[in-house]
């Protein structure tokens, strides 16, 4: 009997095999995934008129105002016995407005306009869906498609609020083009102020966007925007997928934030959490129709044991409608420019990565441990996003290193543009925790920074929000610890700890930027060595906001050395913007000298030289370079304005010798290597 997969042709699979011939062994797996994707696209065409229509389902579900001001309500609640709508508009009468049952578990209701022709439900008033279950229970629920939810100050539970303002914000600035070199500023709106409170979208627009622009970042990754009931979850336990978090302000204020970012030429990514959902029932998706499953797999498959959250059933037609429309909603309604997909490793494997170390053996990425429903969902999401929005950027948070995650769907890949280089920050923390300066292993550092799949783009970073959260310490804190509170003044001589900390902080960032990937990421505040970790108000800290803020005020005190680190970060990004090494081919490493603690590489016509030796400087040090000619210093971490000692003469011109060295055609004698 013929194998059905033999009839499947992946249009550009040969490109993938050219990159990595070892994947030929797993051709059947790639074909099966691709066939499942094609089948899904065909079904969407037949049943829904194609994905263009299907992904606009947010225009048919939840509540919709029609041209005559009647309101149309639609929900999917397959296990429900009956559905009713209640709220301020009907005096909270539980039975006055029943939905009508339709096929495929759908329910509909139309509310005609009031006698004065205005809608039956006013803007900013509360609603609830009343679900009657087949066991006789009566449940009060928020529509999964709710566009706005908030809560009273004393309340724990979020409420569904009808959002239909008389003035909608309309964006005026077009989306910027996709940057060739992606420099990401990872940010959280709520902590983006020195004040001990939840900061607003408007504060971010007014006070933070100009700093991001000044620093030379061309992309912002916004965390914790999708509504989450528990602030301290950092936005990872989503309760309302279509609602922008009300704790920072209104949807219109978020639209303005994105519009202003676009006016500055900055693209904005949303941290999207489709890997799991909060298990809250009253203000979450869980048990919406009274059943154990609905949007999720039934237990035990539908529960993440470590995250204590629910897991989506990606093979369900209505779940696909919900999640794919969710991506489209954020792109269309808010004009986001793409997504950082959270928890991709958890999605791709039935074991969710729990208790699994990935060795890189290819057998780990294929076979029964792989959740192909999830894989096909991610392929579908990337295919749709990149078809509808050619400049859309998608980033995968994947620690496993599965091959082809960042190759096109037409090659048999998952279709992401980038994956996060998650091993790099772990390596820096490990080095700072476990090794004395003189024991740093240059080869090991270089290996970690360059160990990525050829042809699959990575976002490199020295630290992200993960390293800033309580229980860990920022790199600045690992380096300088409590001296940051007492010895950061430039009015007094630097202590040895501050001196070392400031110099290594800059070098770690620059070598990660230059060598580690095809994009670079920094977490808000860490560019200037933010002195503290991040801890959200919770019972364990007496609900304190002390660590849930970013002390930008430290930059305004010019006698503190934080502004020196800020200046270096800014000039590092601006130098990259000029020379474009992130968009260039991977670096050529000509030296990783263990005894001298020197690393030398060239990338994109820029020569990088690092001396990590704790005590030694070198004179007349020969370094390899490919392109002959004259070289000049363009960025020097030892400059006084960056907290350095100003020991290099920037007027010096360095001329190459036609003397091959360390695998390069030419070489230069560097007069002084500090």
C-alpha positions in Angstrom: 0.0 0.0 0.0 1.4 3.4 -0.9 2.3 5.8 1.9 -0.1 8.9 1.6 2.8 11.2 2.5 4.6 10.2 -0.7 2.1 12.3 -2.6 2.9 15.4 -0.6 5.3 17.9 -2.1 6.7 20.6 0.1 7.4 23.4 -2.5 10.9 24.4 -1.2 11.9 21.5 1.0 15.1 21.2 -1.1 16.2 24.7 0.3 15.9 23.3 3.9 17.9 20.2 3.0 20.6 22.3 1.4 20.9 24.1 4.8 20.8 20.9 6.7 21.1 17.6 4.9 20.6 15.6 8.1 16.9 16.5 8.0 16.4 14.2 5.0 16.0 11.3 7.6 12.9 13.1 8.9 11.3 13.9 5.5 8.2 12.0 6.4 7.6 14.0 9.5 8.0 17.3 7.6 5.6 16.0 4.9 3.0 14.9 7.4 3.1 18.4 9.1 2.9 20.1 5.8 0.0 17.9 4.6 -1.9 18.7 7.8 -1.4 22.4 7.2 -2.6 22.1 3.6 -5.7 20.1 4.7 -6.5 22.8 7.3 -6.2 25.6 4.7 -8.4 23.7 2.3 -11.1 23.1 5.0 -11.0 26.8 5.9 -11.6 27.6 2.2 -14.5 25.2 1.9 -16.2 25.9 5.3 -15.5 29.6 5.9 -14.6 31.1 2.5 -10.8 31.1 3.4 -8.7 32.3 6.2 -9.2 36.0 5.4 -12.9 35.7 6.5 -12.2 33.1 9.3 -9.7 35.3 11.1 -12.1 38.3 11.2 -14.4 36.4 13.4 -14.0 39.1 16.1 -16.5 41.0 13.8 -19.2 38.4 14.4 -18.6 37.1 18.0 -19.0 38.8 21.3 -21.0 41.9 20.8 -21.3 43.8 17.5 -23.1 47.1 16.8 -24.9 47.1 13.5 -25.5 50.1 11.2 -29.1 50.5 12.6 -27.6 50.5 16.2 -29.1 47.1 17.0 -26.6 44.9 18.9 -25.8 41.4 17.7 -24.4 38.9 20.3 -22.8 35.6 19.5 -21.0 33.0 21.6 -19.8 29.4 21.2 -20.8 27.3 24.2 -21.3 23.8 23.0 -22.0 22.2 26.4 -24.5 24.9 27.6 -28.2 24.2 28.1 -29.2 27.8 27.8 -27.6 31.3 27.5 -28.9 34.6 28.7 -27.5 38.1 28.6 -27.8 40.3 31.7 -26.3 43.6 32.8 -26.9 47.3 33.6 -29.1 47.6 30.5 -31.9 45.3 31.9 -31.5 45.8 35.6 -29.6 42.6 35.9 -32.6 40.5 35.0 -31.2 36.9 34.6 -33.9 35.7 32.2 -35.1 38.7 30.2 -32.8 38.2 27.2 -32.2 34.5 26.1 -29.9 33.6 23.3 -31.2 31.4 20.5 -29.4 28.1 20.0 -27.8 27.6 16.5 -25.8 24.7 15.0 -22.2 23.8 16.1 -22.7 24.9 19.7 -23.3 28.6 18.7 -25.8 31.0 20.4 -27.1 34.3 19.1 -29.1 37.2 20.4 -30.2 40.5 18.8 -31.1 43.6 20.9 -33.0 46.2 18.9 -32.1 49.9 19.5 -33.8 52.0 22.2 -36.8 54.2 21.1 -34.3 57.1 20.6 -32.4 54.9 18.2 -29.3 54.6 20.4 -27.9 51.2 21.2 -29.7 49.1 23.9 -26.4 48.9 25.9 -24.5 52.1 26.7 -20.8 52.5 26.4 -18.9 51.6 29.6 -21.7 49.6 31.2 -21.4 46.1 32.6 -22.6 42.9 31.0 -22.6 39.2 31.9 -23.4 36.0 30.0 -25.6 33.7 32.2 -24.8 30.1 31.3 -27.2 27.3 32.3 -25.5 23.9 32.4 -26.9 20.5 31.8 -26.4 19.7 35.5 -28.7 22.6 36.5 -25.9 25.1 37.5 -26.2 28.8 36.7 -22.8 30.4 35.9 -22.0 34.0 35.3 -19.4 34.5 32.6 -17.4 37.1 30.7 -17.6 36.8 26.9 -14.3 35.2 25.6 -14.5 37.9 22.9 -14.8 40.8 25.4 -12.8 43.8 24.2 -12.6 45.5 27.6 -12.7 44.3 31.2 -11.9 46.1 34.4 -12.5 45.8 38.1 -13.6 47.9 41.0 -10.8 48.8 43.4 -11.9 46.5 46.2 -12.9 43.6 43.8 -10.8 40.6 43.0 -12.9 39.7 39.9 -12.8 41.4 36.6 -16.0 42.6 35.0 -17.0 42.7 31.3 -17.5 46.3 30.3 -19.1 47.2 27.0 -16.6 49.3 25.1 -18.2 51.4 22.3 -16.9 55.0 22.9 -18.4 57.9 20.9 -14.9 58.8 19.7 -12.7 55.9 18.5 -9.0 56.7 18.3 -7.9 56.5 14.7 -4.3 55.9 13.9 -2.7 58.4 11.5 0.9 57.1 11.1 1.6 54.2 8.8 3.4 51.1 10.0 7.2 51.5 9.6 8.9 49.1 7.3 10.3 45.9 8.9 13.8 46.8 10.1 16.7 44.9 8.6 18.6 45.0 11.9 16.1 44.4 14.8 17.0 46.1 18.0 14.3 45.3 20.6 13.4 47.2 23.7 11.4 44.8 25.9 9.1 46.8 28.1 6.3 46.5 30.6 3.9 49.5 30.7 3.0 49.1 34.4 6.6 49.4 35.7 7.7 52.1 33.3 7.9 54.9 35.9 9.9 55.6 39.0 6.7 56.0 41.0 5.4 53.2 43.3 2.2 52.5 41.4 1.0 51.0 38.1 2.1 53.3 35.4 -0.1 54.2 32.4 -0.1 53.9 28.6 0.0 57.7 28.5 3.0 57.8 30.8 4.8 55.4 28.4 3.9 57.4 25.4 5.0 60.7 26.9 8.0 59.7 29.0 9.4 56.3 27.8 9.0 56.4 24.0 11.4 59.4 23.6 14.0 57.5 25.6 13.6 54.4 23.5 14.0 56.5 20.3 17.0 58.3 21.7 18.6 54.9 22.6 18.4 53.7 19.0 16.0 50.8 19.5 13.7 50.4 16.4 11.3 47.8 18.0 9.4 47.6 21.3 8.2 44.3 22.6 5.3 45.1 25.0 4.8 42.5 27.8 1.6 41.9 29.9 -0.8 43.7 27.6 -3.4 41.0 27.1 -5.6 41.2 30.2 -4.6 39.1 33.2 -6.3 39.1 36.5 -3.1 38.7 38.6 -0.7 41.6 38.1 2.2 39.5 39.6 1.9 36.9 36.8 3.7 39.3 34.5 0.9 38.9 32.0 1.3 35.1 31.7 -2.0 34.0 33.0 -4.4 35.5 30.4 -8.0 35.9 31.3 -9.4 38.0 28.4 -7.5 37.5 25.1 -9.1 40.4 23.2 -8.9 42.9 26.0 -5.9 45.3 26.4 -5.2 45.5 30.1 -7.3 48.2 31.7 -5.0 48.6 34.6 -2.8 50.9 32.4 -5.7 52.9 30.8 -8.1 52.6 27.9 -7.8 50.8 24.6 -7.7 54.2 22.9 -4.6 55.2 24.9 -2.8 52.0 23.9 -3.7 52.8 20.2 -2.2 56.2 20.7 1.0 54.7 22.2 1.5 52.5 19.1 0.7 55.4 16.8 3.2 57.6 18.4 5.8 54.8 18.3 5.1 54.4 14.6 5.6 58.2 14.1 9.1 57.7 15.5 9.9 54.8 13.1 9.6 52.2 15.8 7.7 48.9 15.3 5.8 47.4 18.2 5.5 43.7 19.0 2.9 42.2 21.3 4.0 39.4 23.7 1.2 37.0 22.8 0.4 34.1 25.1 -1.3 31.3 23.1 0.6 28.6 24.9 -1.8 28.4 27.9 -4.6 30.4 29.7 -5.5 31.2 33.3 -7.7 28.6 35.0 -9.9 31.4 36.4 -13.6 30.6 35.6 -15.5 33.8 36.6 -13.3 36.2 34.7 -11.3 33.7 32.4 -12.0 31.2 29.6 -12.0 28.2 31.8 -15.2 26.2 31.9 -17.0 29.0 29.9 -19.9 26.7 29.0 -19.7 24.7 32.3 -17.7 21.8 30.8 -14.2 20.8 31.6 -13.1 21.3 28.0 -14.7 23.9 25.7 -11.5 25.8 24.6 -9.2 23.4 26.3 -8.3 19.7 26.2 -10.1 17.7 28.9 -8.0 16.8 31.9 -5.3 15.7 32.4 -4.0 16.7 28.9 -5.6 20.2 29.3 -3.6 21.2 32.3 0.0 22.4 32.6 1.3 20.9 35.8 4.0 23.5 36.5 2.1 26.6 35.4 -1.2 25.5 37.0 -3.0 26.7 33.9 -5.2 25.4 31.1 -3.9 24.2 27.7 -5.7 24.9 24.4 -7.1 22.2 22.1 -5.5 23.3 18.8 -7.3 20.6 16.8 -10.7 22.3 17.6 -12.2 24.3 14.8 -13.6 27.0 17.2 -10.3 27.2 19.1 -8.5 27.9 15.9 -11.2 30.5 15.1 -10.6 32.1 18.5 -6.8 32.2 18.5 -6.2 33.1 14.8 -8.8 35.9 15.0 -7.1 37.0 18.2 -3.8 37.5 16.3 -5.7 39.4 13.5 -7.5 41.6 16.1 -4.3 42.9 17.6 -2.8 43.6 14.1 -6.0 45.2 12.8 -7.5 47.0 15.8 -4.3 48.2 17.5 -1.9 48.1 14.6 0.8 46.0 16.3 3.5 45.0 13.9 4.0 41.4 15.0 4.3 39.1 18.0 6.7 37.4 20.3 5.0 34.0 20.9 5.4 33.0 24.5 6.0 29.4 25.6 6.5 27.9 22.2 8.6 25.0 23.7 5.6 24.1 25.9 3.3 24.1 22.9 5.5 21.9 20.6 5.9 18.9 22.9 3.4 16.8 24.8 5.9 16.9 27.7 6.0 20.7 27.5 9.7 20.6 28.1 9.1 19.7 31.8 12.0 17.6 33.1 13.5 17.5 29.6 17.0 18.7 28.8 17.4 19.1 25.0 20.8 17.7 23.9 20.3 18.7 20.3 19.9 15.1 19.1 17.4 15.3 16.2 15.3 12.4 17.5 14.1 14.8 20.3 12.4 17.0 17.7 10.4 14.3 15.9 8.2 11.4 16.9 5.4 10.9 19.4 6.6 13.5 21.9 5.8 16.2 19.4 2.4 17.8 19.6 1.6 18.1 15.9 -1.7 19.9 16.5 0.3 22.7 18.1 2.9 22.7 15.3 0.2 23.0 12.6 -1.4 25.8 14.6 1.9 27.7 14.7 2.5 27.0 10.9 -1.0 28.2 10.2 -0.6 31.4 12.3 2.7 32.3 10.7 1.4 31.5 7.2 -1.6 33.7 7.7 0.2 36.6 9.3 3.0 36.7 6.7 0.5 36.4 3.8 -1.8 39.2 5.1 1.0 41.4 6.5 4.3 40.8 4.6 6.2 43.0 7.1 4.9 41.2 10.1 7.6 40.0 12.6 7.2 36.8 14.6 9.6 35.7 17.3 9.5 32.2 19.0 10.4 31.7 22.6 11.8 28.3 22.1 14.5 26.7 24.3 14.5 23.3 22.6 16.2 24.3 19.3 13.8 22.4 17.1 15.1 22.6 13.5 13.2 24.8 10.9 11.3 26.8 13.6 12.6 29.9 11.7 12.3 28.7 8.2 9.4 29.5 5.9 6.3 27.3 5.9 6.8 26.6 2.2 10.1 24.9 3.1 8.4 22.8 5.8 9.4 25.1 8.6 7.2 26.7 11.3 7.5 30.1 9.6 8.9 32.3 12.5 11.2 35.2 11.6 13.4 34.8 14.8 13.8 32.7 17.9 15.2 33.9 21.2 18.8 32.9 21.9 17.9 31.7 25.4 21.2 30.1 26.3 23.1 33.4 26.1 21.7 35.1 29.2 22.0 31.8 31.2 25.7 31.6 30.2 26.5 35.2 31.4 24.7 34.6 34.8 26.6 31.3 35.1 30.0 32.9 34.4 29.4 35.7 36.9 28.1 33.3 39.6 30.7 30.6 39.2 34.0 31.9 37.9 36.7 34.4 38.9 37.6 36.9 36.3 40.9 35.2 35.5 39.1 31.9 34.9 36.7 33.0 32.2 36.8 30.6 29.3 36.9 32.6 26.0 36.2 29.6 23.8 33.1 28.7 25.9 31.8 32.3 25.6 32.3 32.4 21.9 30.7 28.9 21.5 27.6 30.0 23.4 27.3 33.2 21.4 27.6 31.5 18.0 25.9 28.2 18.7 22.8 28.7 16.5 21.3 26.9 13.6 22.7 28.2 10.3 20.0 30.1 8.3 17.7 30.6 11.3 17.8 34.1 12.8 18.2 34.6 16.5 17.6 37.5 18.9 20.6 37.7 21.2 20.3 39.3 24.6 22.5 39.5 27.7 19.4 39.6 30.0 15.7 39.9 29.6 12.7 40.2 32.0 13.4 36.6 33.1 16.8 37.5 34.6 15.3 40.7 36.2 12.5 38.9 38.1 12.8 38.4 41.9 14.8 35.4 42.9 17.5 36.3 40.4 19.6 39.5 39.9 20.3 41.8 37.0 23.8 41.6 35.5 24.5 45.0 37.0 23.6 43.6 40.4 25.6 40.5 40.0 28.6 42.7 39.1 28.3 45.5 41.7 25.7 44.4 44.2 25.1 46.8 47.2 27.9 49.2 46.0 25.3 50.4 43.5 23.5 52.1 46.3 26.5 53.9 47.7 29.3 54.3 45.1 27.8 55.2 41.8 28.6 58.9 42.1 31.1 60.2 39.5 32.1 63.0 42.0 34.2 60.5 43.9 36.9 58.0 42.5 35.5 54.7 41.3 35.9 51.7 43.7 37.4 48.6 42.1 34.0 46.9 42.2 32.2 49.7 40.4 35.0 50.1 37.9 35.0 46.4 37.1 31.2 46.2 37.1 30.8 49.1 34.7 33.5 47.9 32.2 32.2 44.3 32.1 28.6 45.4 31.9 29.4 47.3 28.6 31.6 44.5 27.2 29.0 41.8 27.8 26.4 43.9 26.0 28.7 44.7 23.0 30.0 41.2 22.5 26.4 39.8 22.7 25.2 42.5 20.3 28.0 41.9 17.8 28.3 38.1 17.9 25.1 36.6 19.3 22.5 36.9 16.7 20.6 38.7 13.9 18.7 40.8 16.4 19.3 42.2 19.8 17.1 42.7 22.9 17.3 44.7 26.1 14.9 44.7 29.0 13.6 48.2 30.1 16.0 49.9 32.5 18.8 47.3 32.2 20.5 49.5 29.6 21.6 51.8 32.3 22.3 49.1 34.9 19.0 49.4 36.8 20.0 48.8 40.4 17.3 46.3 41.5 15.4 43.2 40.4 11.8 43.2 39.6 9.1 42.1 42.1 5.4 42.8 41.7 3.1 43.6 44.6 2.0 40.4 46.3 1.2 38.9 49.7 4.8 38.0 50.3 6.0 41.6 50.1 3.0 43.4 51.7 1.7 44.4 48.2 4.7 46.7 47.7 5.4 48.5 44.4 8.9 49.3 45.5 10.5 46.9 43.1 7.7 47.1 40.4 9.1 50.3 38.9 11.9 51.6 36.8 14.0 54.4 38.2 14.5 56.5 35.2 15.0 59.4 37.6 18.5 58.1 38.2 19.4 59.2 34.6 18.5 62.8 35.4 21.1 62.9 38.1 24.1 63.5 35.9 26.6 62.9 38.7 25.5 59.2 38.9 27.2 56.8 36.6 23.9 55.2 35.4 23.8 57.8 32.6 27.3 56.6 31.4 25.9 53.1 30.9 22.9 54.6 29.1 25.2 56.6 26.8 27.2 53.5 25.9 24.0 51.5 25.1 22.7 54.4 23.0 26.0 54.7 21.0 26.3 50.9 20.6 22.8 50.9 18.9 23.6 53.9 16.8 26.9 52.4 15.7 25.0 49.2 14.7 22.5 51.3 12.8 25.3 52.8 10.8 27.2 49.6 10.0 24.4 47.0 10.2 26.3 44.1 11.6 23.1 42.4 12.9 21.9 42.1 9.3 25.3 40.9 8.1 26.5 37.3 7.7 27.7 35.6 11.0 31.0 36.8 12.3 34.4 35.4 11.5 36.2 34.7 14.8 39.9 35.1 14.3 41.0 34.9 18.0 39.8 33.5 21.3 43.0 33.6 23.2 42.7 31.9 26.6 45.8 33.2 28.2 45.4 36.8 27.0 41.6 36.6 27.5 41.2 38.3 24.1 38.4 37.8 21.6 38.6 39.2 18.0 36.1 38.9 15.2 34.9 40.8 12.2 31.3 41.2 11.0 29.8 43.5 8.5 33.0 45.4 7.8 33.4 46.1 11.5 36.3 44.7 13.5 35.5 43.9 17.2 38.4 43.5 19.7 37.7 42.5 23.3 40.3 42.3 26.2 38.6 40.5 29.1 41.9 40.1 31.1 41.3 41.5 34.6 44.8 43.0 34.9 46.8 43.0 31.6 46.9 45.5 28.8 48.8 44.7 25.6 51.0 46.8 23.3 51.4 46.3 19.5 48.9 43.4 19.5 48.4 41.8 16.1 44.8 41.1 15.1 43.4 39.5 11.9 41.2 41.3 9.4 39.9 40.4 6.0 39.3 43.8 4.2 42.5 45.7 3.6 42.8 49.5 4.1 42.5 52.1 6.9 40.7 51.4 10.2 39.5 53.9 12.8 38.0 53.6 16.3 34.2 54.0 16.1 33.1 52.7 19.5 35.4 52.5 22.5 34.0 51.3 25.9 36.9 53.0 27.6 35.7 56.5 26.8 35.2 58.8 29.8 31.6 59.6 28.9 30.9 55.8 29.2 32.5 55.5 32.7 35.9 54.4 31.1 39.3 55.9 31.6 39.9 57.5 28.2 43.1 55.8 27.4 42.8 55.4 23.6 43.7 58.1 21.1 40.8 58.3 18.6 42.7 60.2 16.0 45.0 57.1 15.4 44.6 55.5 12.0 45.3 51.8 11.7 46.6 50.5 8.4 46.5 46.8 7.4 49.6 44.8 6.6 49.3 42.2 3.7 50.3 39.6 6.3 47.8 36.8 6.6 47.0 36.0 10.2 44.6 33.7 12.1 42.7 32.7 9.0 42.4 36.2 7.5 44.2 37.7 4.5 45.4 40.8 6.3 46.3 42.0 9.8 46.7 45.1 11.9 48.9 46.0 14.8 46.8 47.6 17.5 49.1 50.0 19.4 47.3 49.5 22.7 44.8 46.9 23.8 43.5 47.8 27.2 
